[in-house]
């Protein structure tokens, strides 16, 4: 099979390190242990040059959006892994970027916590309508969050399938578990994944 070729452009520009319109969210929360929840959410705003009063106001709004207002003065060592990832989401969305690149941010979480974080991310996305590129090995997670799922072929040899997710929004991760359309899309993705690794 001949090698695939093409070009990648992000917002009509080639990829480049350190772009100010892109935010990265990694598998590890990367919180600063010496800063509180509020301080960690303020950090991205501080780096973006937002003034003290405005960044405190905006950070608190996002701390509240992820349901951590009672923990705003806690340090990361006192938080569960799910709570730490909620802080990470709040910090990222508070800066208001155009594109979010997420590399398996919920992979270390248990199933119940992961569903709660799916709803948290869906809510943040609904309010921002930014572009999110979400990398995951979890088919259910991909279908719950995405409008479009790209199934990669084995060994990075290209795209095995592209699945349009036509489930209505707003979505609830919990409610999707009982939706037959969700399960049909899951089977389609699983079939594509199996075929790509055969």
C-alpha positions in Angstrom: 0.0 0.0 0.0 1.5 3.4 -0.9 2.3 5.8 1.9 -0.4 8.5 2.4 0.5 12.1 2.0 -1.0 15.4 2.9 -0.6 18.6 4.8 -1.8 19.6 8.3 -3.0 23.1 9.0 -4.4 24.5 12.2 -6.6 27.5 11.7 -5.1 27.9 8.2 -1.5 27.9 9.5 1.1 25.1 9.7 1.7 23.5 13.1 4.3 25.3 15.2 5.5 25.1 18.9 4.3 27.6 21.3 1.2 29.0 19.5 -0.8 31.3 21.7 -4.1 30.2 20.2 -3.7 26.6 21.2 -3.9 25.0 24.7 -2.6 21.5 25.6 -4.2 19.2 28.2 -2.1 16.2 29.0 -2.7 12.8 30.7 -1.1 14.2 33.9 -2.7 17.3 35.3 0.6 19.2 35.7 -0.7 21.3 38.5 1.8 23.4 40.5 1.9 21.8 44.0 2.7 25.1 45.7 -0.5 26.8 44.3 -4.0 26.3 45.5 -6.9 25.4 43.2 -7.6 29.0 42.6 -3.9 29.8 42.1 -3.5 27.0 39.6 -6.5 28.2 37.5 -5.1 31.7 37.6 -1.7 30.5 36.4 -2.6 30.3 32.7 -4.2 33.7 32.8 -1.1 35.1 34.5 1.1 33.8 31.8 -1.3 35.3 29.3 -0.8 38.8 30.8 -4.3 39.1 32.4 -4.4 41.6 35.3 -4.6 40.5 38.9 -8.3 41.4 39.5 -9.5 40.1 36.2 -7.7 36.8 36.4 -9.0 36.2 40.0 -12.5 36.9 38.8 -12.2 34.7 35.8 -10.5 31.9 37.6 -13.1 31.8 40.3 -15.8 31.6 37.6 -14.2 28.5 36.1 -13.5 27.0 39.6 -17.3 27.2 40.1 -18.0 25.8 36.6 -16.2 22.6 37.5 -17.8 22.4 40.9 -14.8 23.1 43.1 -15.7 26.3 44.8 -15.5 24.6 48.2 -12.0 23.5 47.4 -10.6 26.8 46.0 -8.0 27.1 48.8 -6.9 23.5 48.7 -3.5 22.4 47.4 -3.3 19.6 44.8 -1.9 17.1 47.3 -5.3 17.3 49.1 -7.4 16.6 45.9 -8.4 13.3 44.3 -7.1 12.6 40.8 -10.6 13.5 39.3 -10.6 16.8 41.1 -7.1 17.6 39.9 -8.2 17.0 36.3 -11.2 19.3 36.9 -8.7 22.0 38.0 -6.7 21.3 34.8 -9.9 21.7 32.7 -10.8 24.9 34.5 -7.3 26.3 34.0 -7.3 25.5 30.3 -10.8 26.9 29.5 -10.3 30.0 31.6 -7.6 31.2 29.1 -10.1 31.0 26.2 -8.0 29.5 23.4 -9.4 28.7 20.0 -8.0 25.1 19.9 -7.6 22.5 22.7 -5.4 19.5 22.1 -6.1 16.8 24.7 -3.9 13.8 25.1 -5.9 11.1 27.0 -6.6 13.5 29.9 -9.0 11.0 31.7 -7.0 7.8 31.1 -5.9 7.4 34.7 -9.5 7.8 36.1 -11.9 5.1 37.2 -15.1 4.6 35.1 -17.5 6.6 37.3 -15.1 9.6 37.6 -14.5 9.5 33.9 -18.2 9.8 33.1 -18.4 12.8 35.5 -15.5 14.4 33.7 -17.1 13.8 30.3 -20.1 15.8 31.4 -17.8 18.5 32.8 -15.9 18.7 29.5 -19.1 18.7 27.5 -20.5 21.6 29.5 -17.3 23.6 29.1 -17.3 23.0 25.4 -21.0 23.9 25.1 -20.2 27.3 26.6 -17.0 27.9 24.5 -17.7 26.1 21.2 -14.0 25.9 20.5 -12.2 23.2 18.6 -11.2 20.2 20.7 -8.9 17.4 19.3 -9.2 14.6 21.9 -6.9 11.6 21.7 -8.2 8.4 23.4 -8.0 4.7 23.3 -11.5 4.5 24.8 -14.2 4.1 22.1 -17.0 5.0 24.4 -15.2 8.2 25.4 -14.6 9.1 21.8 -18.3 8.6 20.9 -19.6 10.4 24.0 -17.5 13.5 23.3 -17.0 13.8 19.6 -18.8 15.0 16.5 -16.3 13.0 14.4 -14.2 10.0 15.4 -11.0 9.2 13.4 -10.0 5.6 13.8 -6.2 5.3 13.2 -4.8 2.3 11.5 -2.2 0.2 13.3 1.5 1.3 13.4 0.5 4.8 12.5 0.0 3.9 8.8 -3.0 6.3 8.3 -6.7 6.6 8.9 -8.7 3.4 9.1 -12.1 5.0 9.3 -14.0 8.3 9.9 -17.2 8.1 11.8 -19.7 10.9 12.0 -21.3 11.1 15.5 -24.8 12.5 14.9 -26.0 12.2 18.5 -27.8 15.4 19.5 -26.3 18.0 21.8 -26.3 18.9 24.6 -25.3 15.4 25.7 -25.1 13.6 29.0 -22.5 10.8 29.3 -24.8 8.9 31.6 -27.9 9.1 29.4 -26.0 8.0 26.3 -25.4 4.6 28.0 -29.1 3.8 27.4 -29.1 5.2 23.8 -29.3 2.6 21.1 -27.6 5.0 18.6 -24.6 5.3 20.9 -24.2 1.5 21.0 -24.6 1.3 17.2 -21.8 3.9 16.8 -19.7 1.9 19.3 -20.1 -1.3 17.3 -19.1 0.6 14.1 -16.0 2.0 15.7 -15.1 -1.4 17.2 -15.5 -3.1 13.8 -13.2 -0.5 12.2 -10.7 -0.8 14.9 -10.6 -4.6 14.7 -10.2 -4.5 10.9 -7.4 -1.9 11.1 -5.4 -4.2 13.4 -6.0 -7.5 11.6 
